[in-house]
Amino acid sequence: MLAQTPIPIYTQQETFYVPAFEVRVLGKALPSNVIRDVFQVTYKDSIDEVDSFEIEINNWDADQRTFKFAPPEQGFEDIFDPGQKIEIWMGYYGKLRRMMRGIITALEPNFSGTSAPTLHVRGQNELYQFTTEKHTYSWTDGSKTDTDIAKYLCGLPVKKGQPGLGIDIDAHPAPDEEKVPNVFMKNQYDIVFLLERARRRGYELYIEDETDPPRLYWGLSANPANVPVYQLEWSKSLISFQPTLSTAKQINEVVVRSWDRTANKPIEEHYTLQQLWKDLKLSQAEITRRTQLAKAFQNRTQDIEAAVFSKQEARNLARSILNDTHNKMIEGSGSTVGLPDLRSGCNVEILGFGAQSDYSGTPKGDSSDFDGEYFVTSSTHTIGNNGYRTDFSARRQGPLTPRDLPQG
C-alpha cells in the first residue's frame, strides 16, 4: 500500500500558471541573451537508465546575420562545449526544483533551408561515467538499510565481473530510515540501481567534485523537499492515460535450482502465485479477482538456475521474480501538468476509470483494474511554447479490487 496519503494536485497551492526553468553552466545561470533563445528544455529519467536532458535553442543571430552558438560567434564561445558541467532546474516561477547535474555530451546543429538554424544540446547525468558493467546481486537477510547498501557498493573496488563503484561516499540518511528485506539488483548498472533506491526515498545522489578525491553524495538534500505521492484523476489532473492489461508474459510459478556446497545436495525451491498472495495478505475479494485473471497462464512455470546457497535465499529470489513479473501485468503511460517531483521510482495513485464512471471522470461505482497504485518507471518533463507537461510510464501494483469491498 502507499506509504503516504495521495495528494490531489488540484488541491495544492501551486497555480501552474507560470512554468519556469533555469540552466546553469559551471555553476552560473545562463545570461538572459542566451536564455531568450531557448525554445524547449526536456528532462528524462528511467529506473533502467541514467537520466538525461536536451535543450533546443535558436542558433541564428538575426542582427549580425550569422550563427550564434555553433559555430559560436564572439562572446558565446565555450558555453555549450561537450564536457561542460551543467544543471537543469524546472518548475514554476519562484519554486524551481533541480532535476539533475550533468555533463554536455553532444551538440546537434540543424542547418535547414526552410527554417532558422537551431541547435540541440544533449547531455547525461554526471553519474553516467559509472555505467560500465551491469551486475546481479542481492541483500536478503533484512539487516541492511538502503544507506548500508549504498556504502557497501561504493566501498567495493571496480573489478570486472563483480559489483563495486570504488568511490568515497558522503551519506546523510534520514534518521528514521528503516532496514529493507529482500533487495535485488537484477542485471543493472550499480549506479542506476542506487539511483532507483535513492528516488524511492526522496534522496539526492550526485558527485561532490569540490572534494579531493571526489565523493558520492547520498541522502537528504540540504534543502529537503517532501516528495509527494500524487493522485491523478482522469479529466481533472490526468490529461491522458493508456493502460494495458496483458497476461502474455505472466507466470504462475517460479522454480529456483542451485547446489548447496556445504550439505553437498541440490537446492530446489518452488514458489507460486497463491503463496505470493498469502504473503501479501490479500483480501479474499482480491484473491478471487487475481485468480480469475490467472486462468490465462495458470500452467506456466519459469525455471531459474541461480547462485544461491540456501533454501531461504532461493525462496526469496523466487518470490522477488514472481512479484516483479506479476506487477507488470498492468502497465500504462500518461500525461499530466508539469510536476517536477513526479519522477521514476516514485508512486502515484490513478483514479477515474471505474466500470460505471461517467465521462467527467468522476467514479460512480466500483473502481476498475486500472484504478489504483502505480509505480513510475520513467518520466519526461518538457517546458516549451505549450507550457510545462510531464509524461510518464508506470506499472500497476497494489490491490486490483475497489477499496470499499469487504476485506477477508
Protein Blocks (a to p, Z undefined) as FASTA:
>chain_A
ZZbdcddfklpmblolagcddddeehiacdfklmmmpmbdcddddfkbccdddddddfbd
fklopafklccdehiaoklgghiacdddeddehiacdfbdcddfbdcddddfkbccdddd
ddddfklmmmmbccddddfkopacfklmmmmmmmpccdehiacehiacdddddfklccde
hiacehiafklmmmmmmmmnopacdddfkbccddddedjdfbdcddddddddehklmmba
cddddfklgcfbdcdddddfklopacdddddfklmmmmnopafklmmmmmmmmmmmmmgc
cddddddfbfklmmmmmmmmmmmmmmmmpgcdddddddfklcghiacddehiafkbcfko
pafbdcdfkbccdddfbdcddddfkopadddddddedjfbdfkbceZZ
